[in-house]
């Protein structure tokens, strides 16, 4: 499939080094303080259906060596990501290091790492409707001095149960980055999630 000019013609980071560093810092802060909302992707105009924060996360983390899987609801951005990241998306979500989607998949179908190499698990980049509003969840674990309340619109009704199954695999399991607009938040596999 040849890239469509309208897709790849959309710019990536205007200042790739500085903006990738800023996005990486935002991601690190979000992972270190689960449920905290950070910003990324300001000024980015990625192709639909990607929000700026989703695009910023992918531009920051994905390169030619990364195995990226795009679910069908994100496939329209494939050529743009190939052009700007140098990656070739893979069809198999079970072998991908990064999975980008707008609908939460069955986490059991993603790479959860091994006991010997838990770091080989996947990072799920999930674009949701909004962060800071919607159903409430209680987060607890490393990085939180006390349980914190986190809100997101667009997660499945059984999100807490799905996450409990993922957390039970620790130190294996999926790390989750949530994006909406220019906002992002993270829930590492070490965090427990319950309905608030």
PEVENBEL-V690060 format. One record per residue. N is the residue number from 1. SS is DSSP state (2 for helix, 1 for strand, 0 for the rest). OMEGA is omega as a letter, one per 40 degrees, with the letter a starting at -180 (999 if undefined). Layout:
BEGIN
n->{N	N}
ss->{SS	SS}
omega->{OMEGA	OMEGA}
END
This chain:
BEGIN
n->{1	2	3	4	5	6	7	8	9	10	11	12	13	14	15	16	17	18	19	20	21	22	23	24	25	26	27	28	29	30	31	32	33	34	35	36	37	38	39	40	41	42	43	44	45	46	47	48	49	50	51	52	53	54	55	56	57	58	59	60	61	62	63	64	65	66	67	68	69	70	71	72	73	74	75	76	77	78	79	80	81	82	83	84	85	86	87	88	89	90	91	92	93	94	95	96	97	98	99	100	101	102	103	104	105	106	107	108	109	110	111	112	113	114	115	116	117	118	119	120	121	122	123	124	125	126	127	128	129	130	131	132	133	134	135	136	137	138	139	140	141	142	143	144	145	146	147	148	149	150	151	152	153	154	155	156	157	158	159	160	161	162	163	164	165	166	167	168	169	170	171	172	173	174	175	176	177	178	179	180	181	182	183	184	185	186	187	188	189	190	191	192	193	194	195	196}
ss->{0	0	0	0	2	2	2	2	0	0	0	0	0	0	0	2	2	2	2	2	2	2	2	2	2	2	2	2	2	2	2	2	0	0	0	0	0	1	1	0	0	0	0	0	0	0	0	0	0	0	0	2	2	2	2	2	2	2	2	2	2	0	0	0	0	0	0	1	1	1	0	2	2	2	2	2	2	2	2	2	2	2	2	2	2	0	0	0	0	0	0	0	2	2	2	0	0	1	1	1	1	0	0	0	0	0	2	2	2	0	0	0	0	0	0	0	0	2	2	2	0	0	1	1	1	1	1	0	0	1	1	1	1	1	1	1	1	1	1	1	0	0	0	0	0	0	0	1	1	1	1	1	1	0	0	0	0	0	2	2	2	2	2	2	2	2	2	0	0	0	0	0	0	0	1	1	1	1	1	1	0	0	1	1	1	1	1	0	0	0	0	1	1	1	1	0}
omega->{a	a	i	a	a	i	a	i	i	a	i	i	i	i	a	a	a	a	i	i	i	i	i	i	i	i	i	i	i	i	a	a	a	i	i	a	i	i	i	i	i	i	i	i	a	i	i	e	a	i	i	a	i	i	a	i	a	i	a	a	a	i	a	i	a	i	a	i	i	i	a	a	i	a	a	i	a	a	i	i	i	a	a	a	a	a	i	a	i	a	a	a	a	a	a	i	i	i	i	a	i	i	a	i	i	a	i	a	i	a	a	a	i	i	a	a	a	a	i	i	a	i	i	i	a	i	a	a	a	i	a	i	a	a	a	i	i	i	i	i	a	a	a	i	i	i	a	i	a	i	i	i	i	i	i	a	a	a	a	i	i	a	i	i	i	a	a	i	a	e	i	i	a	i	a	i	a	a	i	a	i	i	i	i	a	i	i	a	a	a	i	a	i	i	a	999}
END
